[in-house]
Amino acid sequence: MDFPDTHHCFLCGNQNPMGFKLKFIEDNGDTVSEVSIPSQYQGFDGVVHGGIVATFLDEIMAQAVKKSGQKAMTGTLTVKYRKPCRTDEKIQIRGRIVEINGRIIKAQGEIIQDQEIVAEGEGIFVIPR
């Protein structure tokens, strides 16, 4: 299975006029990005919707997998919400691969706001046959 990059991903695509256009750097083995999520993505007033939080965790872990040279898709995603993630305030997202076993890649990620982890995730990514 091929994964063509059309640059229209709403998180990382630079060709999506409605997207976030995230940029990624490497920091001590982690893949990292920073962004502020506007209030149109809120659930409760002033709080980023939980599904959007999960989406950012999935993206940072997928980018960590991509940076390793692997092409894989999300198999499972588990999210722990620790604190409300506030809209319109900067967050840092960090992700890393923790294990590769054949076609299975295990990754972890977190969202940090004001130097506190507000959400963390674990993903299992599968390399297609």
N, C-alpha and C positions, 0 to 999 in steps of 0.2 A: 504494500500500500504506500502510495506516495503522499507527501504532505506539502503541496506547493504553497509557498508564502506569497500571498497576494498583497501583503502590506495593508490589509484592511481589518485586522484584528482590532476590536474596539478598545483594548488595553494597550497593545504594543505597536499597532500598525501606524506607520507615518502617513498613510494615504487615506485614513478614515477621518473625514472632517468633523465627526461627532466624537472621536475617540480621545483617549488620554495621552497617547503617544509616549508611553513610558520609555525611559532610557535605563539601561542596566549597567552596573559596574561590578567588578569583583572586589571583595573585601575579606581578607583572611579566609579564603575558600568559599565564602558565601556569595551568592548573587543578590544584588541589592538595588533597590530603586526608592525614590522618594516622590511623593505626590500629595496633593490636597484634594479630597473628594468633596465636590460641591453638594449643596443641600438638595438638589433635584434627585439625588440618590439616597435620600433619607428614608428611614422607616418611621420611627418616632421623631418628634421635632428635635433637630440638632444632632441626631444620631444616624450614622450610616446604616442602611438596611443590612440585615444579617446575610442575605444572599449576595450582596455586593462585597461584603467582607470576605465571604467564602470564595468569590470569584477572584479577588486579588490574591488570596493565598494560593489558589490553584495556579494562577498565572506565574507567581514567583517561583513556585516549585517546578512548573513546566519549563521556565527559563533556565533554571539550574540544570535540568535534564538536558535541555538543548545545548547549553554551554559545554556539556560533557561530550558532545558529538553524537549523542543518541537521538533517535527519532522514536518517540513513544507517546502514547495517549493515556489520559487519566483513566484508571480502572476504578479506584475508590478515592474518596476524599472525606476526611474526618476533621471537623472543626471544633475547637474549644473556644468559646467566647468568654473572656475573662473580665472585661470592662467595656462599657460603651465606647465605640469609636466615633469621635465627634466629627461632624461635617465641617468643611471649610478651614480645617487645621491640618498642618503637615503631618504625614505619617511616613515611616520608613517600613518597607517590606523587605524581608530577608528570607532566602531559601537556600537549601543545600541538599545534596544527595547523601544519604546515610548508608545505603547498602545497594549493591547490584548482585542479583542472583539469577543468572541466565537471562531470560526475557523480562524479568521483574525488577523494577527500580523503586526503591523506597526513598521518599524525600520528606523533608520537614520544612516548615516555614513559620514565620511569625510577623505580626503587624505591631509596630512599636509607635507609641504616641506619647510625647513628653517623657521619654526614657522609661516607659512602662509597657510591658507586653499587654496589648488589649485583646489579641486573638492569636491562636496558634493552630497550625494544621499539620496533618500528616497525609501524604498521598502515596498511592501505589500506582505506578505508571507501567504500562505494558508495551513492550516493543512488538509490533505486529509481525506476523510471519510473512 
